[in-house]
Each structure stands twice: as structure tokens, then as C-alpha cells.
Amino acid sequence: MALLNVVFRQFCWPFIGVLLLTLLSAVLGIAMIAYTNSEMLAAINTSYAVLPGFLLQLALTML
């Protein structure tokens, strides 16, 4: 706990930035799973119209 206190005291804004980016990554990962489940697995959708949305979310996740 002392190490976390030192890191937070000396590197407050970078630490908060890393936490926010980690949360954003988690949200995008969950969104990818939900989109894949709803549009590609559960629904019978054989058109290629869902592919751009999937690729966009994949690109956002990779950023």
C-alpha cells in the first residue's frame, strides 16, 4: 500500500491516465463481445452489412 501511495503522490496524472485508458480498453472489449454476440452469433444475419461495424470496433480496440 505504501508503494501505491508513493506512485500516486509522485505520478498522479499519469497514474489516473493509465487507469482511464485501462477502463476504456475494458469497455471496448466488452462492447466487441456484445456486438459479436448480438449481430453475428445470435441473429441470423448473412449479409456483409455488419462487417464494417465489426471492423470499426476492432480498430478502436487496437488503438
Phi, psi and omega per residue, in radians:
M1 nan -0.564 3.133
A2 -1.159 -0.646 3.121
L3 -1.134 -0.726 3.098
L4 -1.103 -0.662 3.106
N5 -1.126 -0.733 3.115
V6 -1.144 -0.796 3.141
V7 -1.087 -0.761 -3.119
F8 -1.192 -0.593 -3.139
R9 -1.260 -0.723 -3.060
Q10 -1.502 -0.570 -3.076
F11 -2.202 0.991 -3.033
C12 -1.079 -0.982 -3.053
W13 -1.215 -0.718 3.053
P14 -1.101 -0.632 3.116
F15 -1.124 -0.761 3.100
I16 -1.141 -0.684 3.100
G17 -1.080 -0.745 3.117
V18 -1.134 -0.711 3.099
L19 -1.091 -0.752 3.133
L20 -1.157 -0.711 3.101
L21 -1.158 -0.607 3.079
T22 -1.154 -0.748 3.096
L23 -1.127 -0.688 3.097
L24 -1.105 -0.717 3.097
S25 -1.093 -0.717 3.116
A26 -1.129 -0.732 3.130
V27 -1.130 -0.736 3.124
L28 -1.159 -0.642 3.087
G29 -1.132 -0.740 3.100
I30 -1.159 -0.668 3.102
A31 -1.119 -0.665 3.092
M32 -1.088 -0.774 3.140
I33 -1.130 -0.753 -3.140
A34 -1.143 -0.735 3.137
Y35 -1.142 -0.752 3.122
T36 -1.097 -0.724 -3.131
N37 -1.162 -0.799 -3.041
S38 -1.354 -0.649 -3.025
E39 -1.700 -0.484 -3.018
M40 -1.964 -0.439 -3.090
L41 -1.856 -0.878 -3.055
A42 -1.339 -0.767 -3.127
A43 -1.474 2.479 3.075
I44 -1.538 1.613 -3.088
N45 -2.261 1.825 -3.089
T46 -1.684 0.044 -3.136
S47 -1.421 2.812 3.121
Y48 -1.553 0.192 -3.119
A49 -1.228 -0.395 3.136
V50 -1.436 -0.255 -3.087
L51 -1.106 -0.760 3.118
P52 -1.069 -0.687 3.104
G53 -1.118 -0.708 3.107
F54 -1.135 -0.783 -3.135
L55 -1.158 -0.607 3.084
L56 -1.131 -0.800 3.106
Q57 -1.134 -0.635 3.100
L58 -1.123 -0.740 3.112
A59 -1.130 -0.701 3.105
L60 -1.130 -0.656 3.118
T61 -1.164 -0.671 -3.123
M62 -1.277 -0.408 3.098
L63 -1.159 nan nan
